[in-house]
Each structure stands twice: as C-alpha cells, then as structure tokens.
Amino acid sequence: MRSPLPALLPALAALALAGPPSASAQDWKGSGRIEGEVTDESGKPIPGVTIKAELPERGGSTSLKSDKKGRWVLGGIVAGAWNLDFEAEGYVTKRITVPLPAESARLVPVKVPLVKSGPPPELVAASKRAEELYQAGKFEEARAEFLKLLEMRPELAPTVNQRIGFSYIQEKNYARALDYLEKVLQAEPGNQQVRAIAAQAALEGKMPDRARDLLAGLDISQLTNPDLLFNMGVNFLNLGDTPTAIDYFAKTIGADPKYVDAYYRRALGYLGQGKTAEARADFQKVVELQPEGDMATMSRKALEQIP
C-alpha cells in the first residue's frame, strides 16, 4: 500500500503559503443588537424595506426586512461599525454606519427616513392638473395651476413659464405671451425653439421690432421645424416686409426642399418685386411637387400670365 503522505504534501504547502485562515462567514455573530425604524419623509412607516447589514472588518453580512410598522431589529451580532443599506421600491437607497461599541451596549433606536425617488406625488398631481386644463382649452385655470407648480418647485421656472407663454399665444394675447417666453430665454438663452416661437408671437402681435431683436439671436441651423420658419415668412409678408419674408421662405425650403407652400408664397413675393424669372421658377416647382389642388391651379394660371 502506498503511503498517503506524498499526496498530502502539496495541500499542506498550499495552506502554509495562504497564511492564517480568514474570518468565518459566521464570525459576525454575537449577542449584540441594533434596532430602529424606517419611514418616509413625512414620518410614515415603510414596511418591507430590505436592510442589508455588513461588517467589513469581519467580512460578514446579513439582511432583514422592516415589519408592518417600519421597525427592524438586527440581533445576534458582534460589536463593530456596521454598514446598513436601506432599499425599497420607489425610494432612494440610503446607507448609514452604526457603531456598536460593545455587544452589551443598548443603542437608542435608529430612525432612518427615506426619500422617494422621482418627483413627489403632489408635484406630479399638480403638473397633471395643469396639463389637463391646458389641453381642455381652459387656459386661465391652467395658468393658475402652473403658478402653484412654480411656487412648489421654482427650479421648474423655464418649463412652467414656457407653458404659460404658450397658453397666452392660444388666446392671441401675444404681449403677455412674450413676457413669459422672454423669461424662458433669460434662463435658457440657447433655447432656439422658444426663441423662434417668441419671434413668431411678436410678429402675430404686430411687434416687428421686438421680433427682429429675438430673431437676431436665432440660430437657424438648430431649428428642426420648418413650419416655424414658414410662419415667420408669412408674417413678414403680411407686414409688408417682402425681402425679409422671401428670406424666410428660402430658409424654409433649405430646411425642407419639398415645402410646397414656401415655394408658392415666395413666388408671390417675387411677383410683388417684379422678379418674374424667380417667380416663374417657384410656380413651376409648385406644379412639379403638387400637380393637383388649388395651389397648382393658381400656379398654372400665373405661369400663363407671366411674360
């Protein structure tokens, strides 16, 4: 029979190299105790919260849950600095460290408030009410709700002021709309969409100078909606500023080369300036892009009459 000694030698050597044995997974067990209560921000108990307990110095860990009253007890533990992670769905995870100086120590119960993740329910409710009123066309009531929302969360001012400004546009109260939209631009000077809408509101309200001031800071390349550009062209055309109107129709076509209305309106602008060649080219483009309909019919008649 072969001796088992040679077979044991590699294992013994490995143990020697590994050094003294590490702390056992049960090395954190003792007679100590930490207890407490977990609540929401208002002090209401939160049941079913998972508490993960870890004692790094011993390498031990365990977990437990809070009861129906939000209470929890971590018992049968050794002394040390315990890390406690509190986790619950809908709340931000919170970590605290509780030092237990001795196993015989009896600590004051630890109260742990958790913060809800996401916006507070009252904020969500207020926002929902305001939007429902807005969509129902009850703009005055919607503005009252938006202002309440602003009192609750001043940091939402750009978004709230934008909605209030849009509500005034719906009522064709362009001066008041600009008051709020310009507040948005003070906070977000790079908001090109709001700048364009504010400029359009100024034009609709027969305030061309104010519109030009807004348009001076407009970065056309950031606009993704050619309708905004087209509407500004129409407004300048209605104000009798044909050169600026033509410029905006050109920008509209640059953003969307198949924007039929922009070709038609630009053709009318060119006709007003006596630029028949340019007008003819645009009327022909209208017929090419949209052979049927009123604009095509009017464009064909114009082409027949243009020398």
SEKE-17559 format. One record per residue (C-alpha): x, y, z; residue number from 1; residue in three letters. Coordinates in Angstrom, 2 decimals, padded with zeros to 5 digits, m for minus. Example, Ala and Ser with C-alpha at 12.3 -4.5 7.8 and 13.67 -1.06 7.14 Angstrom:
residues 2
[sevo [012.30, m004.50, 007.80], 1, "ALA"],
[sevo [013.67, m001.06, 007.14], 2, "SER"],
end
This chain:
residues 307
[sevo [000.00, 000.00, 000.00], 1, "MET"],
[sevo [001.32, 003.44, m000.91], 2, "ARG"],
[sevo [001.78, 005.97, 001.87], 3, "SER"],
[sevo [m000.72, 008.86, 001.73], 4, "PRO"],
[sevo [001.96, 011.29, 002.89], 5, "LEU"],
[sevo [003.23, 012.37, m000.53], 6, "PRO"],
[sevo [m000.32, 013.15, m001.64], 7, "ALA"],
[sevo [m000.88, 015.40, 001.37], 8, "LEU"],
[sevo [002.30, 017.42, 000.95], 9, "LEU"],
[sevo [001.04, 019.79, m001.85], 10, "PRO"],
[sevo [m002.10, 020.58, 000.13], 11, "ALA"],
[sevo [m000.14, 021.30, 003.29], 12, "LEU"],
[sevo [002.23, 023.50, 001.36], 13, "ALA"],
[sevo [m000.66, 025.47, m000.10], 14, "ALA"],
[sevo [m002.12, 026.05, 003.35], 15, "LEU"],
[sevo [001.23, 027.28, 004.61], 16, "ALA"],
[sevo [001.52, 029.77, 001.76], 17, "LEU"],
[sevo [m002.03, 031.02, 002.27], 18, "ALA"],
[sevo [m001.29, 032.19, 005.80], 19, "GLY"],
[sevo [m003.77, 032.10, 008.74], 20, "PRO"],
[sevo [m007.40, 031.25, 007.95], 21, "PRO"],
[sevo [m009.72, 034.22, 007.14], 22, "SER"],
[sevo [m012.70, 035.22, 009.25], 23, "ALA"],
[sevo [m015.54, 032.76, 009.01], 24, "SER"],
[sevo [m018.78, 033.78, 007.31], 25, "ALA"],
[sevo [m020.34, 033.40, 010.76], 26, "GLN"],
[sevo [m017.65, 035.46, 012.51], 27, "ASP"],
[sevo [m020.05, 038.44, 012.84], 28, "TRP"],
[sevo [m022.42, 036.55, 015.11], 29, "LYS"],
[sevo [m022.58, 037.52, 018.77], 30, "GLY"],
[sevo [m025.03, 038.83, 021.35], 31, "SER"],
[sevo [m025.23, 042.48, 020.30], 32, "GLY"],
[sevo [m028.26, 044.29, 018.88], 33, "ARG"],
[sevo [m029.10, 047.32, 016.71], 34, "ILE"],
[sevo [m032.69, 048.34, 016.08], 35, "GLU"],
[sevo [m034.65, 051.16, 014.56], 36, "GLY"],
[sevo [m037.47, 052.36, 012.36], 37, "GLU"],
[sevo [m037.60, 053.31, 008.67], 38, "VAL"],
[sevo [m040.07, 055.96, 007.49], 39, "THR"],
[sevo [m040.79, 058.21, 004.54], 40, "ASP"],
[sevo [m040.08, 061.95, 004.65], 41, "GLU"],
[sevo [m043.38, 062.66, 006.39], 42, "SER"],
[sevo [m042.63, 060.14, 009.17], 43, "GLY"],
[sevo [m044.97, 057.43, 007.89], 44, "LYS"],
[sevo [m043.56, 053.90, 008.48], 45, "PRO"],
[sevo [m042.42, 051.96, 005.43], 46, "ILE"],
[sevo [m042.95, 048.18, 005.69], 47, "PRO"],
[sevo [m040.94, 045.63, 003.74], 48, "GLY"],
[sevo [m037.76, 047.67, 003.42], 49, "VAL"],
[sevo [m034.72, 045.45, 002.81], 50, "THR"],
[sevo [m031.87, 046.22, 005.18], 51, "ILE"],
[sevo [m028.51, 044.84, 004.12], 52, "LYS"],
[sevo [m026.06, 044.74, 007.02], 53, "ALA"],
[sevo [m022.33, 044.42, 006.56], 54, "GLU"],
[sevo [m019.40, 044.38, 008.98], 55, "LEU"],
[sevo [m016.36, 044.99, 006.75], 56, "PRO"],
[sevo [m013.81, 044.35, 009.49], 57, "GLU"],
[sevo [m015.12, 040.81, 009.93], 58, "ARG"],
[sevo [m016.15, 040.18, 006.34], 59, "GLY"],
[sevo [m019.66, 039.26, 007.45], 60, "GLY"],
[sevo [m023.03, 040.27, 006.06], 61, "SER"],
[sevo [m026.72, 039.52, 006.51], 62, "THR"],
[sevo [m030.07, 041.02, 005.57], 63, "SER"],
[sevo [m033.51, 041.57, 007.07], 64, "LEU"],
[sevo [m036.75, 043.46, 006.40], 65, "LYS"],
[sevo [m038.75, 046.08, 008.25], 66, "SER"],
[sevo [m042.10, 044.95, 009.69], 67, "ASP"],
[sevo [m045.57, 046.44, 009.14], 68, "LYS"],
[sevo [m044.70, 049.35, 011.40], 69, "LYS"],
[sevo [m041.38, 050.01, 009.68], 70, "GLY"],
[sevo [m039.45, 048.57, 012.62], 71, "ARG"],
[sevo [m036.39, 046.36, 012.28], 72, "TRP"],
[sevo [m034.01, 044.56, 014.62], 73, "VAL"],
[sevo [m030.52, 043.39, 013.75], 74, "LEU"],
[sevo [m029.78, 040.97, 016.57], 75, "GLY"],
[sevo [m027.16, 038.37, 017.43], 76, "GLY"],
[sevo [m024.23, 040.46, 016.19], 77, "ILE"],
[sevo [m020.73, 041.33, 017.40], 78, "VAL"],
[sevo [m019.51, 044.82, 018.19], 79, "ALA"],
[sevo [m018.15, 046.94, 015.37], 80, "GLY"],
[sevo [m019.01, 049.59, 012.79], 81, "ALA"],
[sevo [m021.96, 048.16, 010.84], 82, "TRP"],
[sevo [m022.85, 049.47, 007.38], 83, "ASN"],
[sevo [m026.61, 049.38, 006.79], 84, "LEU"],
[sevo [m028.17, 049.83, 003.33], 85, "ASP"],
[sevo [m031.91, 050.54, 003.22], 86, "PHE"],
[sevo [m033.57, 049.59, m000.08], 87, "GLU"],
[sevo [m037.25, 049.90, m001.06], 88, "ALA"],
[sevo [m039.01, 050.23, m004.39], 89, "GLU"],
[sevo [m039.84, 053.85, m005.13], 90, "GLY"],
[sevo [m037.25, 055.22, m002.69], 91, "TYR"],
[sevo [m033.64, 056.28, m002.96], 92, "VAL"],
[sevo [m031.32, 053.71, m001.36], 93, "THR"],
[sevo [m029.72, 055.07, 001.78], 94, "LYS"],
[sevo [m026.56, 053.89, 003.60], 95, "ARG"],
[sevo [m025.72, 054.64, 007.20], 96, "ILE"],
[sevo [m022.98, 053.38, 009.51], 97, "THR"],
[sevo [m023.91, 052.45, 013.08], 98, "VAL"],
[sevo [m021.06, 051.81, 015.53], 99, "PRO"],
[sevo [m021.86, 049.19, 018.17], 100, "LEU"],
[sevo [m019.17, 049.77, 020.85], 101, "PRO"],
[sevo [m019.79, 046.52, 022.71], 102, "ALA"],
[sevo [m022.11, 043.55, 022.45], 103, "GLU"],
[sevo [m023.68, 044.51, 025.74], 104, "SER"],
[sevo [m024.42, 048.07, 024.57], 105, "ALA"],
[sevo [m028.05, 049.01, 024.01], 106, "ARG"],
[sevo [m028.31, 051.83, 021.48], 107, "LEU"],
[sevo [m031.15, 054.28, 021.03], 108, "VAL"],
[sevo [m033.36, 053.04, 018.13], 109, "PRO"],
[sevo [m032.12, 054.47, 014.84], 110, "VAL"],
[sevo [m034.69, 056.42, 012.82], 111, "LYS"],
[sevo [m034.00, 056.29, 009.09], 112, "VAL"],
[sevo [m036.11, 058.48, 006.74], 113, "PRO"],
[sevo [m036.08, 057.50, 003.05], 114, "LEU"],
[sevo [m036.56, 059.95, 000.19], 115, "VAL"],
[sevo [m038.92, 058.95, m002.60], 116, "LYS"],
[sevo [m037.32, 058.52, m005.98], 117, "SER"],
[sevo [m038.70, 060.59, m008.86], 118, "GLY"],
[sevo [m040.87, 063.68, m008.43], 119, "PRO"],
[sevo [m043.07, 063.95, m005.31], 120, "PRO"],
[sevo [m046.68, 062.79, m005.81], 121, "PRO"],
[sevo [m048.08, 066.26, m005.13], 122, "GLU"],
[sevo [m045.82, 067.67, m007.84], 123, "LEU"],
[sevo [m046.96, 065.04, m010.33], 124, "VAL"],
[sevo [m050.61, 065.72, m009.44], 125, "ALA"],
[sevo [m050.24, 069.50, m009.85], 126, "ALA"],
[sevo [m048.50, 069.08, m013.19], 127, "SER"],
[sevo [m051.17, 066.69, m014.40], 128, "LYS"],
[sevo [m053.99, 069.07, m013.41], 129, "ARG"],
[sevo [m052.32, 071.97, m015.18], 130, "ALA"],
[sevo [m051.78, 069.99, m018.38], 131, "GLU"],
[sevo [m055.32, 068.62, m018.40], 132, "GLU"],
[sevo [m056.73, 072.14, m018.11], 133, "LEU"],
[sevo [m054.37, 073.36, m020.83], 134, "TYR"],
[sevo [m055.40, 070.57, m023.21], 135, "GLN"],
[sevo [m059.08, 071.31, m022.45], 136, "ALA"],
[sevo [m058.57, 074.93, m023.52], 137, "GLY"],
[sevo [m059.15, 076.25, m020.00], 138, "LYS"],
[sevo [m056.09, 078.44, m020.19], 139, "PHE"],
[sevo [m056.79, 080.80, m017.30], 140, "GLU"],
[sevo [m057.34, 077.89, m014.92], 141, "GLU"],
[sevo [m054.29, 076.13, m016.34], 142, "ALA"],
[sevo [m052.13, 079.18, m015.64], 143, "ARG"],
[sevo [m053.32, 079.25, m012.03], 144, "ALA"],
[sevo [m052.21, 075.63, m011.63], 145, "GLU"],
[sevo [m048.89, 076.29, m013.37], 146, "PHE"],
[sevo [m048.22, 079.17, m010.98], 147, "LEU"],
[sevo [m048.93, 076.89, m007.99], 148, "LYS"],
[sevo [m046.46, 074.43, m009.50], 149, "LEU"],
[sevo [m043.90, 077.22, m009.78], 150, "LEU"],
[sevo [m044.31, 078.04, m006.08], 151, "GLU"],
[sevo [m043.68, 074.39, m005.20], 152, "MET"],
[sevo [m040.65, 074.00, m007.47], 153, "ARG"],
[sevo [m039.01, 077.30, m008.52], 154, "PRO"],
[sevo [m036.32, 075.36, m010.41], 155, "GLU"],
[sevo [m039.01, 074.37, m012.95], 156, "LEU"],
[sevo [m039.44, 078.01, m013.97], 157, "ALA"],
[sevo [m038.24, 077.61, m017.61], 158, "PRO"],
[sevo [m040.71, 074.80, m018.31], 159, "THR"],
[sevo [m043.61, 076.42, m016.42], 160, "VAL"],
[sevo [m043.07, 079.85, m017.97], 161, "ASN"],
[sevo [m042.99, 078.25, m021.40], 162, "GLN"],
[sevo [m046.37, 076.60, m020.87], 163, "ARG"],
[sevo [m047.85, 079.84, m019.53], 164, "ILE"],
[sevo [m046.47, 081.71, m022.54], 165, "GLY"],
[sevo [m047.95, 079.15, m024.92], 166, "PHE"],
[sevo [m051.33, 079.46, m023.20], 167, "SER"],
[sevo [m051.35, 083.21, m023.89], 168, "TYR"],
[sevo [m050.50, 082.52, m027.53], 169, "ILE"],
[sevo [m053.56, 080.28, m027.72], 170, "GLN"],
[sevo [m055.61, 083.25, m026.55], 171, "GLU"],
[sevo [m053.82, 085.55, m029.02], 172, "LYS"],
[sevo [m052.56, 087.66, m026.13], 173, "ASN"],
[sevo [m049.11, 087.99, m027.68], 174, "TYR"],
[sevo [m047.75, 090.71, m025.41], 175, "ALA"],
[sevo [m048.34, 088.61, m022.29], 176, "ARG"],
[sevo [m047.01, 085.55, m024.08], 177, "ALA"],
[sevo [m043.75, 087.38, m024.76], 178, "LEU"],
[sevo [m043.44, 088.39, m021.11], 179, "ASP"],
[sevo [m043.22, 084.71, m020.14], 180, "TYR"],
[sevo [m041.30, 083.40, m023.15], 181, "LEU"],
[sevo [m038.61, 086.02, m022.63], 182, "GLU"],
[sevo [m038.24, 084.77, m019.04], 183, "LYS"],
[sevo [m037.51, 081.37, m020.53], 184, "VAL"],
[sevo [m034.86, 082.87, m022.78], 185, "LEU"],
[sevo [m033.26, 084.68, m019.85], 186, "GLN"],
[sevo [m032.78, 081.31, m018.17], 187, "ALA"],
[sevo [m032.05, 079.39, m021.40], 188, "GLU"],
[sevo [m030.63, 081.81, m023.99], 189, "PRO"],
[sevo [m029.76, 078.90, m026.27], 190, "GLY"],
[sevo [m033.33, 077.60, m026.50], 191, "ASN"],
[sevo [m033.81, 078.17, m030.23], 192, "GLN"],
[sevo [m037.31, 076.69, m030.43], 193, "GLN"],
[sevo [m038.67, 079.08, m027.81], 194, "VAL"],
[sevo [m036.82, 082.00, m029.41], 195, "ARG"],
[sevo [m038.43, 081.24, m032.77], 196, "ALA"],
[sevo [m041.90, 080.86, m031.24], 197, "ILE"],
[sevo [m041.46, 084.10, m029.31], 198, "ALA"],
[sevo [m040.43, 085.90, m032.51], 199, "ALA"],
[sevo [m043.47, 084.50, m034.28], 200, "GLN"],
[sevo [m045.69, 085.69, m031.40], 201, "ALA"],
[sevo [m044.17, 089.17, m031.72], 202, "ALA"],
[sevo [m044.94, 089.18, m035.44], 203, "LEU"],
[sevo [m048.50, 087.97, m034.86], 204, "GLU"],
[sevo [m048.91, 090.76, m032.32], 205, "GLY"],
[sevo [m047.69, 093.39, m034.81], 206, "LYS"],
[sevo [m044.45, 093.99, m032.90], 207, "MET"],
[sevo [m041.87, 093.70, m035.71], 208, "PRO"],
[sevo [m039.05, 095.45, m033.85], 209, "ASP"],
[sevo [m039.38, 093.08, m030.93], 210, "ARG"],
[sevo [m039.47, 090.19, m033.38], 211, "ALA"],
[sevo [m036.27, 091.34, m035.08], 212, "ARG"],
[sevo [m034.49, 091.60, m031.71], 213, "ASP"],
[sevo [m035.44, 087.99, m030.98], 214, "LEU"],
[sevo [m034.50, 086.81, m034.46], 215, "LEU"],
[sevo [m031.08, 088.45, m034.17], 216, "ALA"],
[sevo [m030.10, 085.72, m031.71], 217, "GLY"],
[sevo [m031.72, 082.87, m033.63], 218, "LEU"],
[sevo [m029.51, 080.02, m034.84], 219, "ASP"],
[sevo [m031.45, 078.70, m037.84], 220, "ILE"],
[sevo [m029.29, 075.57, m038.05], 221, "SER"],
[sevo [m030.71, 074.34, m034.75], 222, "GLN"],
[sevo [m034.36, 074.56, m035.83], 223, "LEU"],
[sevo [m035.83, 071.24, m036.87], 224, "THR"],
[sevo [m039.34, 072.52, m037.60], 225, "ASN"],
[sevo [m039.62, 074.30, m040.98], 226, "PRO"],
[sevo [m043.17, 075.39, m040.08], 227, "ASP"],
[sevo [m041.71, 077.96, m037.69], 228, "LEU"],
[sevo [m039.62, 079.46, m040.48], 229, "LEU"],
[sevo [m042.54, 079.45, m042.91], 230, "PHE"],
[sevo [m044.87, 081.15, m040.42], 231, "ASN"],
[sevo [m042.33, 083.90, m039.87], 232, "MET"],
[sevo [m042.12, 084.41, m043.62], 233, "GLY"],
[sevo [m045.91, 084.72, m043.85], 234, "VAL"],
[sevo [m045.97, 087.21, m041.01], 235, "ASN"],
[sevo [m043.28, 089.39, m042.57], 236, "PHE"],
[sevo [m045.16, 089.22, m045.87], 237, "LEU"],
[sevo [m048.35, 090.36, m044.13], 238, "ASN"],
[sevo [m046.43, 093.23, m042.55], 239, "LEU"],
[sevo [m045.29, 094.35, m046.00], 240, "GLY"],
[sevo [m041.64, 093.36, m045.45], 241, "ASP"],
[sevo [m041.34, 091.31, m048.64], 242, "THR"],
[sevo [m037.49, 090.97, m048.74], 243, "PRO"],
[sevo [m037.39, 089.52, m045.21], 244, "THR"],
[sevo [m040.37, 087.28, m045.99], 245, "ALA"],
[sevo [m038.60, 085.91, m049.09], 246, "ILE"],
[sevo [m035.51, 085.26, m046.98], 247, "ASP"],
[sevo [m037.53, 083.17, m044.51], 248, "TYR"],
[sevo [m039.27, 081.24, m047.29], 249, "PHE"],
[sevo [m035.80, 080.43, m048.61], 250, "ALA"],
[sevo [m034.77, 079.22, m045.15], 251, "LYS"],
[sevo [m037.92, 077.08, m045.03], 252, "THR"],
[sevo [m037.02, 075.47, m048.35], 253, "ILE"],
[sevo [m033.48, 074.95, m047.11], 254, "GLY"],
[sevo [m034.87, 073.01, m044.14], 255, "ALA"],
[sevo [m037.40, 071.12, m046.31], 256, "ASP"],
[sevo [m036.82, 071.22, m050.09], 257, "PRO"],
[sevo [m040.34, 069.83, m050.68], 258, "LYS"],
[sevo [m042.21, 072.52, m048.72], 259, "TYR"],
[sevo [m044.71, 073.47, m051.47], 260, "VAL"],
[sevo [m046.33, 076.37, m049.59], 261, "ASP"],
[sevo [m042.95, 078.09, m049.21], 262, "ALA"],
[sevo [m042.32, 077.98, m052.99], 263, "TYR"],
[sevo [m045.81, 079.37, m053.65], 264, "TYR"],
[sevo [m045.52, 082.19, m051.12], 265, "ARG"],
[sevo [m042.02, 083.07, m052.29], 266, "ARG"],
[sevo [m043.30, 083.18, m055.88], 267, "ALA"],
[sevo [m045.96, 085.69, m054.80], 268, "LEU"],
[sevo [m043.27, 087.73, m053.06], 269, "GLY"],
[sevo [m041.09, 087.71, m056.18], 270, "TYR"],
[sevo [m044.07, 088.82, m058.29], 271, "LEU"],
[sevo [m044.60, 091.74, m055.95], 272, "GLY"],
[sevo [m040.98, 092.76, m056.50], 273, "GLN"],
[sevo [m041.27, 092.36, m060.27], 274, "GLY"],
[sevo [m038.84, 089.43, m060.31], 275, "LYS"],
[sevo [m040.73, 087.39, m062.89], 276, "THR"],
[sevo [m037.99, 084.86, m063.66], 277, "ALA"],
[sevo [m037.67, 083.89, m059.99], 278, "GLU"],
[sevo [m041.47, 083.79, m059.61], 279, "ALA"],
[sevo [m041.83, 081.57, m062.69], 280, "ARG"],
[sevo [m039.25, 079.10, m061.31], 281, "ALA"],
[sevo [m041.10, 078.83, m057.99], 282, "ASP"],
[sevo [m044.53, 078.43, m059.60], 283, "PHE"],
[sevo [m043.12, 075.65, m061.78], 284, "GLN"],
[sevo [m041.74, 073.96, m058.65], 285, "LYS"],
[sevo [m045.19, 074.08, m057.06], 286, "VAL"],
[sevo [m046.74, 072.32, m060.07], 287, "VAL"],
[sevo [m043.92, 069.76, m060.08], 288, "GLU"],
[sevo [m044.20, 068.90, m056.38], 289, "LEU"],
[sevo [m048.01, 069.07, m056.11], 290, "GLN"],
[sevo [m049.71, 068.73, m059.52], 291, "PRO"],
[sevo [m053.22, 068.75, m058.06], 292, "GLU"],
[sevo [m055.01, 071.22, m055.81], 293, "GLY"],
[sevo [m055.67, 074.93, m055.53], 294, "ASP"],
[sevo [m052.02, 076.00, m055.39], 295, "MET"],
[sevo [m051.23, 074.02, m058.55], 296, "ALA"],
[sevo [m054.22, 075.58, m060.33], 297, "THR"],
[sevo [m053.24, 079.11, m059.27], 298, "MET"],
[sevo [m049.61, 078.47, m060.20], 299, "SER"],
[sevo [m050.56, 077.30, m063.73], 300, "ARG"],
[sevo [m052.69, 080.45, m064.22], 301, "LYS"],
[sevo [m049.78, 082.60, m063.01], 302, "ALA"],
[sevo [m047.39, 080.85, m065.41], 303, "LEU"],
[sevo [m049.76, 081.56, m068.29], 304, "GLU"],
[sevo [m049.82, 085.26, m067.45], 305, "GLN"],
[sevo [m046.13, 085.82, m066.61], 306, "ILE"],
[sevo [m044.35, 087.15, m069.70], 307, "PRO"],
end
